[in-house]
């Protein structure tokens, strides 16, 4: 069992308070996967200072050369993909197939941003003056804080790190306390690839202690965060007070809209994958199925059969379809919402209980759950549950489906099931979501395609793809006058 330390200035350093906490396997709470520091603000400051010292040389390194570090990282990740996936499953709980998919996605992201090193383009803009050349340059921002959640402990750190450093920033990553070892392996890989000391630093600890110190330090120039709305809102406020750039990717309550002409087999598959994949612990999870009345009974019948057949268990077991909740708190939240749904009068179709038989006794397992007859104002139709629970809302037609879909505070993603392009395009126009899938599940996304949401889901520019470059750079505009003799300039 590995005892992790903070990764600062290219070295593993014990936390200043010498305190480590256990990293527990949620599928088998008797297994301690690793131990990780519960660091102090002083450790954060050390990491920021390392990032600050490394910044001038990294900023001066040509962008294509910065990209080459990422190509090396890509190759090391490919070589260590099995280990990364297994660690991910052990500490987060998702199935090995899901973990392998996450690792592949992270590798794709690294590959994409490695190439961006050669394409950190500006633009030329024609001036209204003669003999003037105007152009833009993308420059790095400075040392940045990356604060990442437990549910994608490989992909999310990577999809912030890779663009940040390709653009010439240096970073301090604070990974979620529940999944420290995945971040430890990422640090190993950067170290094996000869990342210059201080370009990538990792500090483990609580948001209150370590995160707060990162954000309020004068050298810190920006923060990219994925996690809860509660934390994200505080962080956005702190960033505003300090005048630093901030990007928050937060909750979702994503609908799948099923119209009367939908291919119901396809829609059922999508609902199963979207609602129960990763145990529902992803911000893109499908948590509402909004179904037109005329096909609702058939959809529910198909869905129920599929959900009852799902195998819940340890993600390392190849027969498992659905892993555990990540910890006791998350399990309690899910069970609490199941109780709320019943109290609100929704109809429990299947699931609803914690699994406590011998095979599941040592993990945080809950049955995949379906609620029918959910109405738009119920809490289980409004609030993010982050567990294997799907709320089905029945509606009379496409117009009321749209109203129900938009009647939440979040706006991350939505899926539409119809065979009619004209209805699909109209919904695409009207749905309040940053990512829309037509005839494909709400979850997932490709490495080079922007990711993010509207409304309470997100603030501060999209992640991934070339869009992420806007967040991770400053734009400089240059006016160059080559007249070479005195002339009257424009007056505005
Ligand atoms: C995905 O579902 O494909 O925290 C990725 C999250 C998201 C990432 C989801 N920011 O779940």
Boltz pocket constraint, residues with backbone or C-beta under 6 A from the ligand:
constraints:
  - pocket:
      binder: B
      contacts: [[A, 149], [A, 151], [A, 152], [A, 226], [A, 227], [A, 249], [A, 250], [A, 281], [A, 282], [A, 283], [A, 284], [A, 285], [A, 443], [A, 444], [A, 445]]
      max_distance: 6.0
